[in-house]
Amino acid sequence: MNKIYYLVFLLTVSLSSCTDNSDTEPILSSTNEITSFKLLSNLNSEIQNDYGATISNNEISISLPYNTDITELIATFETNANNIEVNGVSQVSSVTPNDFTNPLTYSAIAENNDVNNYVVIINIEEPPMVTAQNAGIVNSTFINSFSSNAFGWGTNLTGNTTQNFNSIDITNNIVYVVGNNGAFYSENINRNSINQYTIDLNIGNIDTKKTTNFLYVLTENALLRSSNNGQNFEKLTYSDFSINQLHISTDNNIYNFYNGKLWKSTDNGNTFTAINSNLPFDNSISSKGFYIDNNNTFWVISAGKIYQSQNEGTSFSTYNSTSLTSDYNIIFVSPDNNVWVGNYAGILGKSVNAGESFNLLDLTSLNSLATSIHDIKFSSNNIWVAVGNGNSGLVKISYDASNINGVYSYTYGTGINNDLAIDENGNIWSAESGAIGKNLQNLF
């Protein structure tokens, strides 16, 4: 009997030794779907509410309010994929920011490396309609369409409007223009139309500036403030001083010269405090005689001298330039730190040493139009000078760090070119007497 058990044991061991012990290949998942996609307000300061996307046929679409900044948004998503990538960069839900200015492809990658691509599109809603029910607004009317001819600049409105457009500013692709009869204009730079918002105050507009959270319009007797891109305005008045200039620093503080002092507001214009009561210059400078550059350095031109402050106006250094006469009233600092000045006699000055000395260029040699300089701007290694003496004109100056390589002038329109602005695509805009200019660089 024991022999039988022994034989059975040997047979069992023999069969066991013949068994294949190799590992079984794991089965990798092929699931690679994005099942949910959201933008949450607690992760994105640019939005006030949570927004869920619609997912259809591998397209993820989501709509956000007008004028929302979508250059750095953090998406919250759910997926059964092993990994999500955008342009080869692994994505973490509720963590990874992306620029959604253009459609983005989210690649859902399964465990078996199968890829399922989703195109994420963020649509920006049209600006809300402005009606008579909006406080501070009395109407909204379409006043002009830009023509693609005439080199792309705006149709001349002389004879059709009494507007003298004084100031133009561009922020986040929106154009803000103010005119002399209390009207405010806004247009998305990618659309060929302008909307007119007539402010319900019998005042003339002088200047407009846009900060991160507010739009300001300076008038003859008040400062107007809007938190919704001009749909509604608050009227700010002050008992202790008058605001006659509108200057915004890189940290969104507001500055104004009055009664021999430099005043500063750190609370969006609610209150102003005098920060310098011992100015070394006459504070009756022109609005373009004061400039704040990208480094938050303050520049002033007054009585032929250049003044600079690197402590936000607490104190100023003086440069006694022997090159300038007392009639220079415009100062501008280009990104390469060259200082440019101009006057109503058509003389343009350039300084490569922070205003200690200037090389002067007489623009009147181009034509009689340039006898009055109204603004100076920089774009694409060119200096652009707004001129006007009965007709609108623009001067283009091509230069490098030390030399002016070419000067070009173009006369167009009827009126005076009062102000210039450059959009993010490098297009030149202008506020003029009776017209708004667009794509003026195409004149050259």
Secondary structure as UniProt FT lines:
FT   HELIX           2..17
FT   STRAND          34..39
FT   TURN            41..43
FT   TURN            45..46
FT   STRAND          51..52
FT   STRAND          54..56
FT   TURN            57..58
FT   STRAND          59..64
FT   TURN            66..67
FT   STRAND          73..79
FT   STRAND          83..86
FT   TURN            87..88
FT   STRAND          89..90
FT   TURN            93..95
FT   STRAND          97..98
FT   STRAND          104..109
FT   TURN            111..112
FT   STRAND          115..124
FT   TURN            132..133
FT   TURN            135..136
FT   STRAND          137..145
FT   HELIX           150..152
FT   TURN            159..160
FT   STRAND          164..171
FT   TURN            172..173
FT   STRAND          174..179
FT   TURN            180..181
FT   STRAND          183..188
FT   TURN            189..190
FT   STRAND          193..199
FT   STRAND          205..210
FT   STRAND          215..219
FT   STRAND          223..226
FT   TURN            229..230
FT   STRAND          234..236
FT   STRAND          247..248
FT   TURN            250..251
FT   STRAND          254..258
FT   TURN            259..260
FT   STRAND          261..265
FT   TURN            268..269
FT   STRAND          273..276
FT   HELIX           287..289
FT   STRAND          290..292
FT   TURN            294..295
FT   STRAND          298..302
FT   TURN            303..304
FT   STRAND          305..309
FT   TURN            312..313
FT   STRAND          317..319
FT   TURN            322..323
FT   TURN            326..327
FT   STRAND          328..333
FT   TURN            335..336
FT   STRAND          339..343
FT   TURN            344..345
FT   STRAND          347..351
FT   TURN            354..355
FT   STRAND          359..362
FT   HELIX           363..365
FT   HELIX           368..371
FT   STRAND          373..379
FT   TURN            380..381
FT   STRAND          382..388
FT   STRAND          392..399
FT   STRAND          404..412
FT   STRAND          417..422
FT   TURN            424..425
FT   STRAND          428..433
FT   STRAND          435..437
FT   HELIX           440..443
//
